[in-house]
Amino acid sequence: MTTIIRRRGDTRPYVIQCVDKCSGDPVDITGYGFLMAVDPSKEPASSSNNIAQMTGIITDAANGVVEFTPSDVEADNVGNFFYDIQWTDLNSKDWTIDHGKYILKQDIAK
């Protein structure tokens, strides 16, 4: 579980690396799909209140690197939220690989 802290208006990508928890080696994620959802509720019944749904962009598949970039609108919400990141593997199986708090702090410049 990871806490992500960002500033309002920041659209720089959030970057993760997928690694095997046993060996620590990067996972080759060629052909995988990724989605990060951010919601005010820790356990929402649906995605209707999500403040963000970011499709992951694989930037280095062999080394398991994925980026999630919020839109201007998604980055314009100040508050304490929750997120999870899900991957879809080559067998179309979904797996939540991370979750936690997603905090968007007020910023002076936007």
N, C-alpha and C positions, 0 to 999 in steps of 0.2 A: 504494500500500500504506500503510495507516494502522495505528498501534498504538492500541488502545483500552485505557485504564486505568480501572478502576472499583474501588470499595470493596465488600467483602462486605456484603450486606444492602441495598445501594442499588438502588432500583427506579425511580429517575427515568429517563425515556426517553432513549435515545441518538438524537439528531436528525441527519439528513443532508439535504443539498440536492443534487439531481441537476442537473448542469449539462453543457452541451455542451462537450467538451474543446477544440474548435477556437475557438468564438466566446466561450465563457464565459457564455453566456446560460442561464437556467434552462430545463429541459426540462419541458413540460407532460406530467404523468404520469397524467392522467385515465384511469381504467379499468385501470391497471397493477396488478400484484400484486408484493409484496415479501416476501422471507424472509431472515432472518439465522440462520445455523447456527453454533454454537460447539462445538468438539470438542477433546479432548486431543491428537489426532493432526493433523499438518499435511496429510496426504493419506489420510483414512480411506477404507476400502473400502465402508463403508455408513454410514448415519446412526444405527446402533444405539448408539453410544457418545456421541452428542451430549449435552452438558450443557445445551444450550438450543437451541430452535427458536422464534424470535420472528417472528410475522407483522407486517409493517410496516403501520402505520396512516398513510394519507395525510392530512396536516393542511392542506396548501395545494397542491393539484394543479397549478395554473397556474404556481406558482413552484418546483415539484419538491421539496416538503418532505415527508419521511417520518420517522416515529418508531418506534423499536423499544423496547418496555418488557419487561424481564425479570420473570418471576413471582418470588414470594418464594423458591421452591425454586431457581429458576435463578440467583438472586443470592446463594445461600448456598454457593457453591463457591469455595474459595480455591485459586489456582494460576495457572499459565501455560498458556494455551490458544491455539487458532487459530480464526479466524472467516472467513466469507465472506458477502457480501450479494448476492442474486440478484434480478433483476427479471424479470417475465413481461410482455411488451408486448402490445399489442392484437392482434397476430398469433399469440399464444401461443408466442412465441419467448423462450427464457430467455437471460439474459446476466448474468455475474458482474461487478458494477460496483465492488466493493471487496473486499479481503481483507487479512489481516494477523494480528498478535498480539492476543490478548484476555487481559488480565491482571486477575485479581480479587485484590486485596490484602486482607489481614486488617484488620479495623476494630475499634475498641474498643466502640463502640455499634452495635447491630444494629437 
